[in-house]
Each structure stands twice: as structure tokens, then as C-alpha cells.
């Protein structure tokens, strides 16, 4: 948790909240994890993930998968077949966090109208600055 100092909230660099935000603030990380959470049997091949995440480049997908694997949030499984077959799965640690991501995404679904209004306000103010 962050610390309270003289009635003010401080988020130090090593605080859990900042570490979580750093880990999941990159758009594609949470989307890949969310997709895997909902994928049948909790696993997906690279091509399947690429098709399900509109707008992600193959390079960004591979980079994201590699980062998530190195952090221990997903596991890469290589099958002993020809041609080679690989799929990705959530680790037990990530499964415990996936419900929080789900709640965040559900909030977005429930508040689409408000998010649209915020986007319109932001885009309008960006146009005025030009």
C-alpha cells in the first residue's frame, strides 16, 4: 500500500500500486492477458491472438508475449510436432490477477457512453490547442 505522511498519500517507486501500474499500463499487456483469460482452455496460439487483437502488429505481439513470459505471467508451451506448434497460457499467478483485469474491462463496458463523452471532450480540447 502507499504510505500516509502527514495526512498525504505517497506512492513510492517500489510501492505495490506503482509496480502493478507499470506492469499493466502498457495497453497490449492487459489485452493479451485478458484474451488468454477468456480463451477456451486458457491457451491460445500466436496467430489466434493476433487475429483477436485488432490493431496489434506481429512485432508488438511477439514483444508483448516475450515480456509477459519473462515476467512469469504467461507460459509458452512448445509441442513436439512438425511443423512446430506453440501456445501461450496464463500462469497460476496471472490467473489470480485476471479477475481484476476483468473487473476493469467490465467497468469500461458499463460506462461506454461516459468514455465516449470524455474522448469527445479530449479531442475537442486538442483541436482548440492547434
Secondary structure, DSSP 4 states (H G I P E B T S, - for coil): -PEEETTEEE--TT-HHHHHHHHH-SHHHHHHHHHHHHSGGGEEEHHHHHHHSTT--HHHHHHHHHHHHHTTSEEEEEES-SS-EEEEEE-HHHHHHHHHHHHHHHHHHHTHHHHHHHHHHHHHHHHHH-
